[in-house]
């Protein structure tokens, strides 16, 4: 079963479109974890174990681990998810995009070293820069389309032959890059109108939607504009609002409450 199949199965089993983003920031960890040599792994593992039955996937952010020299913790975390929660896929949020053998090595890093089920990629360098990812038919390739940050419009909203560039990206991925049925797109929750346009362009293709929670994206607008005809097709990601719901020893339980709250809110509008 490829990534899309695993994702859909998890969404059905847990009745959830929630993705928990794993963005470790040790300064925000509870006091009892501060300074511990394996704090990054311990914190993230606790979040995972507390929320696994409420989500459809986890999304560790590569830079958060790499900046802390915690790539080993990332590998062990993904291995833990696969071992203890095998029905929940892992998206490595790395936003890769390069050419030639470098792209091949990035694909090997994501899928062979870290064992991720999917990875985010940047399409700006064109198809050959993501081809090594696309060739891995069992893995997910999640292409940046309309990102949640305000500066995304600098290029993504530029007119490209009568349509904005982000919409051309969506159309290209759906039409030409998805031969293995393993593609998805990233569209920020902060742009509901653009989300609707992308959904209309790509049919049932999954859309990863960051930007709810701390970034202020509206859940009702996301579901109304982004869900497919079956009320699914979305991976709605929240990181800080779940991870740092409490700074005390009950942080994992607080994260569970926030994840459950988000799941229930999404399902209310589906």
C-alpha positions in Angstrom: 0.0 0.0 0.0 1.4 3.4 -0.9 1.3 6.6 1.2 -2.1 7.8 0.0 -3.6 4.4 0.9 -2.1 4.4 4.3 -3.2 7.9 4.9 -6.8 7.2 3.9 -6.9 4.2 6.1 -5.7 6.2 9.1 -8.2 8.9 8.4 -11.0 6.3 8.3 -9.8 4.4 11.4 -9.3 7.5 13.6 -12.1 9.5 12.0 -9.6 12.3 11.7 -8.0 14.7 9.3 -5.6 16.1 11.9 -1.9 16.1 11.4 0.3 16.9 14.4 3.4 18.8 13.3 6.4 17.9 15.4 8.5 21.1 15.7 10.7 20.7 18.8 11.8 23.9 20.6 13.6 23.0 23.8 13.1 26.4 25.3 9.4 25.7 25.4 9.8 22.2 26.9 8.5 21.6 30.4 11.0 22.2 33.2 11.5 18.5 34.0 12.8 17.9 30.4 15.0 21.0 30.3 18.7 20.1 29.9 18.1 16.3 29.5 20.4 14.8 26.9 17.6 13.1 25.0 14.9 15.7 25.7 14.0 16.2 22.0 13.2 12.5 21.5 11.4 12.2 24.9 9.2 15.2 24.3 8.2 14.2 20.8 7.7 10.6 21.7 5.3 11.6 24.5 3.3 13.8 22.1 3.1 11.0 19.6 2.0 8.4 22.1 -0.6 10.8 23.6 -2.2 11.7 20.2 -1.7 8.7 17.8 -5.3 7.5 18.0 -6.6 11.1 17.2 -4.6 11.8 14.0 -4.1 10.8 10.5 -0.4 11.5 10.3 2.6 13.1 12.0 4.8 15.7 10.4 8.2 16.2 11.9 9.9 19.4 10.7 13.4 18.6 9.6 15.0 22.0 10.3 13.9 21.9 13.9 15.8 18.7 14.5 18.8 19.5 12.3 19.4 22.9 14.0 19.6 21.0 17.3 21.9 18.3 15.8 19.1 15.9 16.6 18.9 14.0 13.3 19.5 10.8 15.3 16.5 11.7 17.5 14.4 12.2 14.3 15.4 8.8 13.0 14.5 7.1 16.3 11.2 9.1 16.5 10.1 7.9 13.1 11.2 4.4 13.9 9.1 4.6 17.1 6.0 5.8 15.2 6.4 2.9 12.7 6.9 0.4 15.5 4.3 1.5 18.0 1.7 3.2 15.7 2.2 1.4 12.4 -1.1 2.6 10.9 -0.1 6.3 11.2 2.1 7.6 8.3 4.9 10.1 8.7 5.5 13.2 6.5 9.0 14.6 6.7 8.6 18.4 6.3 11.8 19.2 4.5 10.8 21.2 1.4 13.4 19.6 -0.7 14.1 20.7 -4.3 17.3 20.3 -6.3 18.6 18.8 -9.5 20.5 15.7 -10.7 22.2 13.4 -8.2 21.6 15.9 -5.4 17.8 15.3 -5.7 18.5 11.6 -5.7 20.4 11.9 -2.4 17.7 14.1 -0.9 15.1 11.3 -1.8 17.4 8.7 -0.2 17.8 10.8 2.9 14.1 11.2 3.4 13.0 7.7 2.5 15.9 5.4 3.1 17.7 7.1 6.0 14.8 8.6 7.9 12.2 6.1 6.6 9.5 8.8 6.1 6.3 7.8 4.3 6.2 11.1 2.5 8.2 14.3 2.1 7.4 17.9 1.2 9.1 19.3 -1.9 9.6 22.6 -3.7 8.6 22.6 -7.4 10.4 25.7 -8.3 13.3 23.9 -10.1 10.9 21.9 -12.2 10.0 18.3 -12.7 13.5 16.8 -12.8 14.2 18.2 -9.3 11.4 16.1 -7.9 11.6 13.1 -10.2 13.6 11.0 -7.8 10.8 11.5 -5.3 8.0 10.8 -7.8 9.7 7.6 -8.8 9.2 6.2 -5.4 5.6 5.0 -6.1 5.1 3.8 -2.5 6.0 7.2 -1.0 4.2 10.4 -0.9 5.4 13.6 -2.6 3.7 16.7 -1.2 4.3 19.7 -3.4 4.3 23.3 -2.2 1.6 25.2 -3.9 0.2 28.1 -2.0 2.1 28.5 1.3 0.6 30.0 4.5 3.2 32.7 4.9 2.3 36.3 3.8 5.4 36.5 1.5 4.2 33.5 -0.5 2.3 35.9 -2.7 5.6 37.4 -3.9 5.8 34.7 -6.5 3.0 32.2 -6.0 0.3 34.8 -6.9 2.0 36.1 -10.1 0.0 35.9 -13.3 1.1 33.0 -15.3 -0.8 33.0 -18.6 -4.1 34.1 -17.1 -3.9 32.1 -13.9 -1.7 32.6 -10.7 1.4 30.5 -10.5 0.1 28.5 -7.6 -2.8 27.3 -9.7 -0.5 26.4 -12.6 1.5 24.3 -10.1 -1.6 22.5 -8.9 -2.7 21.8 -12.4 0.7 20.6 -13.5 1.0 18.2 -10.5 -2.5 16.8 -11.0 -2.1 16.4 -14.8 1.5 15.4 -15.4 3.3 14.5 -12.1 0.8 12.2 -10.5 1.2 9.1 -12.7 1.9 6.9 -9.6 -1.0 8.4 -7.6 1.4 9.5 -4.9 1.2 13.3 -5.0 -0.4 15.8 -2.7 -0.2 19.6 -2.4 0.4 22.2 0.3 -2.1 25.0 0.6 -2.2 27.2 3.7 -5.3 27.6 5.8 -4.7 31.3 5.7 -5.9 31.4 2.0 -9.4 29.8 1.9 -10.3 31.2 -1.5 -7.1 29.9 -3.0 -7.7 26.6 -1.3 -11.1 26.4 -3.1 -9.5 27.1 -6.5 -6.9 24.4 -5.9 -9.5 21.8 -4.9 -11.5 22.5 -8.0 -8.4 22.1 -10.1 -7.1 18.8 -8.6 -10.2 16.7 -7.8 -9.7 14.3 -4.9 -6.0 14.8 -4.5 -5.0 15.2 -0.9 -4.1 18.7 0.3 -1.9 19.3 3.3 -3.2 22.4 5.0 -0.9 24.1 7.6 -1.8 27.3 9.3 -4.6 26.5 11.7 -4.0 27.1 15.4 -1.2 29.5 16.1 -1.2 30.9 12.5 -4.9 31.7 12.8 -6.4 29.7 9.9 -10.2 29.1 10.3 -11.2 25.5 10.5 -14.7 26.0 9.1 -13.3 27.9 6.0 -10.7 25.2 5.4 -13.3 22.4 5.4 -15.8 24.3 3.4 -13.3 25.3 0.7 -10.9 22.3 0.8 -12.8 19.1 1.4 -13.5 16.9 -1.5 -16.9 15.5 -2.4 -16.6 12.8 0.3 -15.8 15.3 3.0 -12.2 14.2 3.1 -9.0 14.9 1.0 -7.5 17.2 3.7 -4.5 16.8 6.0 -5.0 19.7 8.5 -1.8 20.4 10.4 -1.3 22.0 13.7 2.0 22.2 15.5 2.5 24.8 18.3 -1.1 24.9 19.5 -0.9 21.2 20.3 2.8 20.8 21.2 2.9 23.6 23.7 -0.6 23.5 25.1 1.0 23.2 28.5 4.5 23.9 29.8 4.0 21.7 32.8 4.4 18.0 33.4 1.0 17.4 31.9 2.1 18.6 28.5 1.3 15.3 26.7 -2.2 15.2 28.2 -2.7 18.8 27.2 -1.6 18.1 23.7 -4.1 15.2 23.6 -6.9 17.5 24.6 -6.0 20.1 21.9 -5.7 17.4 19.2 -9.1 16.0 20.2 -10.6 19.4 20.2 -9.2 20.1 16.7 -10.4 16.7 15.4 -13.9 17.3 16.8 -14.1 20.8 15.3 -13.0 19.6 11.9 -15.5 16.7 12.0 -18.3 19.1 13.0 -17.9 20.9 9.7 -17.3 17.9 7.4 
